[in-house]
Amino acid sequence: MDRLFPPGARRDNFWIYSSVAIVGLAGLVKLRQGALNFLYSETHCYQSVRTNQAVCPYVNCFSVSPGGTFLKVFQASADSELAQNADPGYAIPGLWDGHGHLLQYGEFLNSIDVFGTQSMEEVRSRIREYVNNNSKAGSREEWLRGVGWDQMALGQMPTAADLMTDAMLANLYIMLDRVDVHCIWVSQAVLDLLPDPISDVDGGEVVKEPGMGVFCDNAMDMVTALWPKPDNKRKRQFVQSAMSKLNEVGLVGIHDAGVSPGNLELYKKLSRGDDWTVRVYANEALGSWGSALIEPYTDRPDTSGSLLVNASELVYVTTAWAARGFQVNIHAIGDLANRYAVDAITAALRLLCPGQDIRGCQSRLRFRIEHSQIIHPDDQARIHSVGIIPSIQPTHATSDMAYAEKRLGGERTRKEAYRMRSLLDVQPILGSDFPVEPPNPFQGIYAAVARKSPHTGQAPEGFPNGWYTEESLDLDQAIRGFTEGPAYGGFTKGKSGVIRPGAYADWVVLDQPLETMAIEDLRTLKVRETWVAGRMVYNRD
């Protein structure tokens, strides 16, 4: 569980959500310009404040208690001192990421970034640059770690031999995660630690062509068991660097989708200090699930993918954990995986609430399917009927759109893949799956609305206006997916994702209102300020 991208960080696992809230301690802060001290509260006024409330959706002021909650939310008259001295900027509720990996993101920030590499030489160049700045990295005690390679961009599956061609790298211990964290690529020094010959692994693949060096799914475990894990001091550094970056893009909270029991204890210890700047809800990872399809892949008719947990075991685990009071999150990508996830959740609900309305039972327990990427129409209907919550990452759609139809075929893509608008009635949660994707929620909002890449502003050929825009969200729906969606799915409805009395005093300040901004400007939007529990945790200036 303690690797850079553990089995819990892959895009083919299921999570048991532990509903553990770890929050930073709030404190009074020195009054900044425009904030007036009324007794023991602070009042902040802006050009406009989006509240996410049906009544008074926009105001211009709110007050914050010493305990870090909103006390009063109100509209000050234009000629009042409060309005006249309002701070520049436009406030919105603090944004949440419904599926990310805090510790792993921190480690990514302190490793080799090979995202976007187009050749083996470019990968080697980035490794050399990192080694030049980190002379101790690459030893048996401190492996070189990185993420982001893609064999499609490199032209072929990489091998250990590809790292041996550079004398500087030949004897180093190197382990690089694929862009989707589904496979790892290792150096010859790492291969030499493994038994010879290397046995095949159920639920995994030891890639042997064009040569050794890549391990996928469960086969990764034989390598990661040898990897020297970072100690708690190093993990603390990872957490701090990750939180800082998340605050920079306007995130005030996350659902951490894969916290091992050991790291959960670390989180608890760290939260006792006053330097936590992101609210973290921890999901403990207990197993693996597959991106299996009902029908074979279009471009590989010999395979339908793999299931790493069988259907009967999934029903048992779902029911057993739910009976102990846990919210169950099943991670599923392919339509067969999603079918079995719906089967397991439905069976568990019937066992847990005998004789009761199953939808009412689900509304209390709020079981989730993480990713919900490819769902057969029959199972979409069951999700709507039961009210199962989909946890969706809009940038997965825009990252996959270049090859999705090649993998799935046009009809299956159109009817099953990357649903968003058609799932609105079951209150979807939006997120990014960082560090697999960048954590910037405004890029996620852009991807959900435009259905184009937030990096290029483009969609695949044949989709000039966006990729399958019948599934796009409007701006308001996308914003709510990063605010109200995680609140409902994390049992904090009314406490997070809103600006209202009694809610957490978390907000983000922008230079202009999202509602009047050109959609393309979301791609490059820079947050002005981020506040958590009434405390400024990021200031661009």
C-alpha positions in Angstrom: 0.0 0.0 0.0 3.0 2.3 0.5 4.3 2.6 -3.0 4.2 5.8 -5.0 1.1 4.7 -6.8 -0.1 1.8 -4.7 -2.7 -0.7 -5.9 -5.1 1.7 -4.2 -4.1 4.5 -6.7 -4.8 2.5 -9.9 -7.8 3.2 -12.0 -9.1 -0.4 -11.6 -9.6 -0.9 -7.8 -12.5 -0.6 -5.4 -12.4 1.4 -2.1 -14.1 1.1 1.2 -14.8 4.6 2.4 -14.1 4.9 6.0 -15.8 8.3 6.6 -12.8 9.5 8.6 -12.6 13.3 8.7 -9.2 14.8 9.3 -9.4 18.6 9.4 -6.9 21.3 9.9 -7.3 23.4 13.1 -8.8 26.8 12.5 -7.6 29.9 14.2 -8.1 33.6 14.1 -5.9 35.4 11.6 -4.7 38.9 11.4 -7.3 41.1 9.8 -6.5 41.9 6.2 -7.6 44.9 4.3 -11.3 45.1 4.0 -12.0 42.6 6.9 -13.6 44.3 9.9 -13.5 42.8 13.3 -17.0 42.5 15.0 -16.4 41.2 18.5 -15.0 37.7 18.0 -15.9 37.3 14.3 -14.5 38.6 11.1 -16.5 40.0 8.3 -15.3 39.7 4.7 -16.9 41.4 1.7 -16.1 41.0 -2.0 -17.5 42.2 -5.3 -19.7 39.2 -5.3 -20.1 36.0 -3.3 -21.6 32.8 -4.9 -23.3 30.9 -2.1 -24.6 27.8 -3.9 -27.9 28.4 -2.1 -31.3 28.6 -3.8 -32.3 31.5 -1.6 -29.8 34.4 -2.0 -27.6 32.7 -4.5 -25.4 35.8 -4.6 -24.5 38.2 -1.8 -21.4 40.3 -1.1 -20.5 39.7 2.6 -20.2 37.0 5.2 -18.9 36.7 8.8 -16.7 33.9 10.1 -16.6 32.6 13.7 -13.3 31.9 15.6 -14.2 28.2 15.2 -13.9 28.5 11.4 -17.5 28.4 10.3 -19.7 30.9 8.6 -21.8 32.9 11.1 -23.8 35.2 8.8 -24.2 35.5 5.0 -25.7 38.7 3.8 -26.0 41.5 1.2 -24.6 44.8 2.4 -26.1 47.8 0.8 -24.1 49.5 -2.0 -23.6 52.7 0.1 -22.6 50.9 3.3 -19.0 51.0 4.6 -18.8 47.3 4.2 -19.6 47.4 0.5 -17.5 50.5 -0.1 -14.5 48.7 1.4 -15.1 45.3 -0.1 -12.0 43.4 -1.2 -11.3 42.9 -4.9 -12.3 39.6 -6.3 -15.2 37.2 -6.4 -15.7 34.5 -3.8 -17.1 31.0 -4.4 -17.5 28.1 -2.1 -14.3 26.1 -1.5 -13.8 23.4 -4.1 -13.4 19.7 -3.4 -11.9 16.8 -5.4 -14.0 13.7 -5.1 -11.3 11.2 -5.9 -7.6 11.9 -5.4 -4.5 10.5 -3.7 -2.8 13.0 -1.3 0.3 11.2 -0.3 0.9 9.8 -3.7 0.5 13.3 -5.2 3.1 14.6 -2.8 5.5 11.9 -3.8 4.8 12.6 -7.5 5.8 16.2 -6.8 9.1 14.9 -5.5 9.8 12.5 -8.3 10.5 12.4 -12.1 7.8 13.8 -14.3 7.7 11.9 -17.6 4.2 13.0 -18.6 4.1 14.0 -22.3 7.4 12.3 -23.3 7.4 11.3 -27.0 10.5 9.2 -27.2 12.8 6.9 -25.1 15.5 9.6 -25.3 13.2 12.2 -23.9 12.5 9.9 -20.9 16.2 9.3 -20.4 16.8 13.0 -20.6 14.4 13.8 -17.8 15.8 11.0 -15.7 19.3 12.4 -16.2 18.2 15.9 -15.3 16.7 14.6 -12.1 19.8 12.6 -11.2 22.0 15.7 -11.7 19.9 17.5 -9.1 19.4 14.5 -6.7 22.8 12.7 -6.6 21.7 10.1 -4.0 18.7 9.0 -6.0 19.0 5.7 -7.8 20.7 3.7 -5.1 19.4 0.4 -3.7 18.2 2.4 -0.7 16.5 5.2 -2.7 15.1 4.2 -6.0 14.4 6.7 -8.8 10.7 7.1 -9.0 8.6 8.7 -11.6 5.3 8.6 -13.5 3.8 9.5 -16.9 5.1 7.3 -19.7 2.8 6.0 -22.4 3.8 3.3 -24.8 1.5 4.8 -27.4 3.5 8.0 -27.4 6.8 6.2 -27.1 6.1 4.0 -30.2 6.4 0.7 -28.3 6.3 -0.9 -24.9 9.5 0.2 -23.1 12.0 -2.3 -21.7 14.8 -2.4 -19.1 17.2 -2.3 -22.0 16.0 1.1 -23.1 17.4 2.5 -19.8 20.7 0.6 -20.2 21.7 2.5 -23.4 22.6 5.5 -21.2 25.8 4.8 -19.2 24.7 7.3 -16.6 21.5 5.3 -15.9 22.7 1.8 -16.5 23.2 0.7 -12.9 20.5 2.7 -11.2 17.4 1.4 -9.5 14.5 3.0 -11.5 10.8 2.4 -11.3 8.5 4.5 -13.5 4.7 4.3 -13.4 2.7 4.4 -16.6 0.4 7.4 -17.2 -2.6 5.6 -15.9 -0.6 4.0 -13.0 -1.6 0.6 -14.4 1.9 -0.6 -15.2 5.5 0.0 -14.0 8.7 0.1 -16.0 11.9 -0.8 -14.2 15.6 -0.8 -14.9 17.8 -3.9 -15.2 19.1 -3.3 -11.6 15.5 -3.8 -10.4 15.0 -6.9 -12.6 18.1 -8.4 -11.1 16.4 -8.5 -7.7 13.6 -10.7 -9.0 13.7 -14.5 -9.4 14.7 -16.0 -12.7 12.5 -17.0 -14.4 9.7 -14.7 -13.4 6.4 -16.5 -13.0 3.1 -15.3 -14.5 0.7 -13.7 -12.0 -3.1 -14.1 -11.8 -4.8 -10.7 -12.5 -1.6 -9.3 -13.8 0.9 -9.3 -16.7 4.6 -9.6 -16.9 5.3 -8.0 -20.3 7.9 -10.0 -22.2 7.8 -8.4 -25.7 9.7 -6.6 -27.0 11.7 -7.4 -23.8 11.5 -7.5 -20.0 11.0 -4.5 -17.9 7.2 -3.8 -17.6 4.8 -5.2 -15.0 1.1 -4.6 -15.0 -1.7 -4.9 -12.5 -1.1 -7.6 -9.8 2.3 -8.3 -11.3 3.5 -4.9 -10.0 3.3 -6.2 -6.5 6.4 -8.5 -6.9 8.4 -5.4 -7.7 6.9 -3.0 -5.2 7.5 -5.5 -2.4 11.3 -4.8 -3.0 11.0 -1.0 -3.2 12.4 0.8 -0.2 9.4 2.6 1.3 9.7 6.3 2.4 9.7 6.8 6.1 7.2 8.9 8.0 9.4 12.0 7.9 9.5 11.8 4.1 5.8 11.2 4.0 5.1 14.3 6.0 7.1 16.3 3.4 5.0 14.7 0.7 1.7 15.6 2.4 2.8 19.2 3.0 3.9 19.7 -0.6 0.7 18.2 -1.9 -1.6 20.3 0.3 0.3 23.5 -0.8 -0.3 22.6 -4.5 -3.9 21.7 -3.9 -4.6 25.1 -2.2 -3.0 26.8 -5.1 -5.7 25.6 -7.5 -8.6 26.3 -5.1 -9.0 22.9 -3.4 -10.0 23.0 0.2 -10.9 19.3 0.6 -10.5 15.9 -1.0 -11.8 12.4 -0.8 -8.5 10.4 -0.6 -9.2 7.3 -2.5 -6.8 4.7 -1.1 -5.3 5.3 2.3 -3.6 2.2 3.9 -4.2 1.7 7.6 -0.6 2.8 8.4 -1.0 6.0 6.4 -4.3 6.6 8.0 -2.6 6.7 11.4 0.0 9.1 10.0 -2.8 11.4 8.8 -4.3 11.4 12.2 -1.1 12.4 13.8 -0.4 15.1 11.3 -3.9 16.5 11.8 -3.2 17.4 15.4 -1.0 20.2 14.3 -2.2 23.5 12.9 -0.7 23.3 9.4 -3.3 21.2 7.7 -4.8 23.2 4.9 -6.9 20.6 3.2 -9.8 18.7 4.6 -9.2 15.0 4.0 -11.7 12.2 4.0 -9.9 8.9 3.9 -10.9 5.9 2.0 -9.1 2.7 2.9 -8.2 0.5 0.0 -9.1 -3.2 0.5 -8.7 -4.8 -2.9 -8.7 -4.7 -6.7 -11.3 -4.6 -9.4 -11.0 -4.6 -13.1 -11.7 -2.6 -16.2 -13.3 -5.6 -17.7 -15.8 -5.4 -20.6 -18.9 -7.3 -21.4 -17.8 -7.7 -25.0 -14.2 -7.8 -26.2 -12.1 -4.7 -26.9 -12.6 -3.5 -30.4 -8.9 -3.3 -31.2 -8.1 -6.5 -29.2 -10.9 -9.0 -29.9 -9.0 -11.7 -28.1 -9.6 -10.1 -24.7 -12.3 -8.5 -22.6 -10.0 -7.4 -19.8 -9.7 -9.0 -16.4 -11.6 -9.1 -13.2 -9.3 -9.0 -10.2 -12.1 -9.8 -7.7 -14.8 -12.2 -8.6 -18.4 -11.2 -8.4 -19.5 -13.3 -5.4 -16.5 -12.1 -3.4 -17.4 -8.5 -4.2 -21.0 -9.0 -2.9 -19.7 -10.6 0.3 -17.1 -7.8 0.9 -19.6 -5.0 0.1 -22.2 -6.4 2.5 -19.8 -7.2 5.3 -18.3 -3.8 5.4 -21.6 -2.0 5.0 -23.0 -4.0 7.9 -20.1 -2.6 10.0 -21.1 0.9 9.3 -18.8 1.7 6.4 -19.8 3.5 3.2 -18.7 1.2 0.4 -17.1 2.6 -2.8 -16.4 0.2 -5.6 -13.9 1.2 -8.2 -15.0 0.2 -11.7 -14.1 1.3 -15.2 -15.3 -1.3 -17.7 -18.9 -2.1 -18.3 -18.6 -5.6 -16.8 -16.9 -4.2 -13.8 -19.6 -1.6 -13.4 -22.3 -4.3 -13.9 -20.9 -6.4 -11.0 -20.5 -3.3 -8.9 -24.2 -2.5 -9.4 -25.0 -6.2 -8.6 -23.0 -6.1 -5.4 -24.4 -2.8 -4.2 -28.0 -3.8 -5.0 -27.5 -7.2 -3.2 -26.0 -5.5 -0.2 -28.8 -3.0 0.1 -31.4 -5.7 0.0 -29.7 -7.6 2.7 -29.1 -4.5 4.9 -32.6 -3.1 4.5 -35.0 -6.1 4.2 -38.5 -5.1 3.3 -37.5 -1.5 2.9 -37.4 0.7 -0.2 -34.1 0.1 -1.7 -33.7 3.6 -3.0 -34.4 5.0 0.5 -31.8 2.6 1.9 -29.2 3.9 -0.7 -30.0 7.5 0.1 -28.9 6.8 3.7 -25.9 4.6 3.0 -24.8 6.5 -0.2 -22.7 3.7 -1.8 -20.6 4.9 -4.7 -18.9 3.6 -7.9 -15.6 5.3 -8.4 -15.0 6.3 -12.1 -18.2 4.8 -13.6 -16.6 5.2 -17.0 -18.2 2.6 -19.2 -21.7 1.5 -18.2 -24.1 -0.7 -20.2 -27.5 1.0 -20.8 -29.2 -1.7 -18.7 -26.9 -0.9 -15.8 -27.3 2.8 -16.3 -31.1 2.2 -15.8 -30.4 0.3 -12.5 -28.1 3.1 -11.3 -30.9 5.6 -11.8 -33.4 3.3 -10.2 -31.4 2.6 -7.1 -29.7 6.0 -6.8 -26.1 4.8 -6.8 -23.7 7.7 -6.7 -21.2 7.8 -9.6 -17.8 9.4 -8.8 -16.6 10.8 -12.1 -13.3 12.4 -13.3 -14.1 14.6 -16.3 -10.5 14.9 -17.4 -10.4 11.1 -17.8 -12.8 11.5 -20.6 -10.7 14.1 -22.3 -7.5 12.2 -21.8 -9.0 9.0 -23.2 -11.0 10.5 -26.0 -8.2 10.2 -28.5 -8.3 6.4 -28.4 -11.6 5.5 -26.7 -13.4 4.7 -29.9 -10.5 2.5 -31.1 -10.7 0.5 -27.9 -14.5 0.4 -27.6 -15.9 1.1 -31.0 -18.2 4.0 -31.9 -21.5 2.5 -30.8 -20.3 1.4 -27.4 -18.6 4.7 -26.8 -21.7 6.6 -27.8 -24.1 4.6 -25.6 -21.9 3.6 -22.6 -18.8 5.7 -22.1 -18.0 8.7 -20.0 -21.5 9.6 -19.0 -22.0 12.9 -17.1 -25.2 14.7 -18.1 -27.3 11.6 -18.1 -26.2 10.8 -14.5 -27.1 14.2 -13.0 -30.2 12.8 -11.2 -28.0 10.6 -9.0 -25.9 13.5 -7.7 -22.5 12.7 -9.3 -19.3 13.6 -7.5 -16.6 15.2 -9.7 -12.8 14.9 -9.1 -9.6 14.3 -11.0 -7.9 11.1 -9.7 -4.7 13.2 -9.1 -1.9 12.5 -9.6 -3.1 10.4 -12.6 -4.6 13.7 -13.8 -3.7 17.3 -12.7 -5.8 18.3 -9.6 -6.9 21.6 -11.0 -10.7 21.7 -10.6 -11.1 24.5 -13.1 -9.6 22.2 -15.8 -12.1 19.6 -14.6 -14.9 22.0 -14.9 -13.7 22.9 -18.4 -13.5 19.3 -19.5 -17.0 18.7 -18.2 -18.5 21.7 -20.0 -16.5 21.8 -23.2 -15.6 18.1 -23.5 -12.3 19.2 -24.9 -8.7 18.8 -23.6 -7.9 21.4 -21.0 -4.3 21.3 -22.1 -4.9 21.9 -25.8 -8.5 23.2 -26.0 -9.1 20.5 -28.7 -11.3 17.5 -29.2 -10.5 14.6 -31.6 -11.0 15.0 -35.3 -14.6 14.9 -36.2 -15.8 16.6 -33.0 -15.1 20.3 -33.7 -17.5 21.4 -30.9 -16.4 18.9 -28.3 -16.4 15.1 -27.8 -19.9 13.7 -27.4 -21.3 17.0 -26.1 -24.7 15.5 -25.4 -23.0 14.4 -22.2 -21.5 17.8 -21.3 -22.6 19.7 -18.3 -23.4 23.4 -18.1 -21.2 25.6 -15.9 -23.5 25.6 -12.9 -23.8 21.8 -12.9 -20.0 21.4 -13.2 -19.3 23.8 -10.3 -21.8 21.9 -8.1 -20.1 18.6 -9.1 -16.9 20.0 -7.3 -18.8 21.4 -4.4 -22.2 19.9 -3.6 -21.5 16.6 -5.2 -18.6 15.7 -2.8 -20.6 17.1 0.1 -23.5 14.8 -0.5 -21.2 11.8 -1.3 -19.1 12.5 1.8 -22.0 13.1 4.2 -21.2 16.8 4.7 -24.1 18.2 2.8 -24.8 21.7 4.2 -21.4 21.8 5.8 -19.1 22.0 2.8 -19.4 23.2 -0.8 -21.7 26.1 0.3 -21.5 29.5 1.9 -24.2 29.5 4.6 -24.4 30.0 8.3 -23.0 26.9 10.1 -21.0 25.6 7.1 -17.2 25.3 7.1 -15.7 28.7 6.3 -13.9 27.6 3.2 -13.9 29.8 0.1 -11.9 30.7 -3.0 -11.4 34.2 -4.4 -11.2 34.7 -8.2 -10.4 37.7 -10.3 -13.7 37.6 -12.1 -17.0 35.7 -11.8 -17.0 32.3 -13.3 -20.5 33.0 -14.7 -19.2 35.8 -17.0 -15.9 34.2 -17.9 -15.3 32.8 -21.4 -15.2 29.0 -21.1 -11.8 28.8 -22.7 -10.4 31.0 -20.0 -11.0 28.2 -17.4 -8.0 26.4 -18.9 -5.6 29.0 -17.6 -7.5 30.4 -14.7 -5.3 31.3 -11.7 -6.8 31.4 -8.2 -6.4 34.7 -6.3 -6.8 33.3 -2.7 -7.9 30.1 -0.9 -9.3 30.1 2.6 -9.9 27.1 4.9 -11.7 27.4 8.2 -11.5 31.2 7.9 -7.7 31.1 7.5 -5.9 32.2 4.3 -3.9 29.2 3.1 -2.9 30.5 -0.4 -2.4 34.0 -1.7 -1.2 34.4 -5.3 0.3 37.8 -4.5 
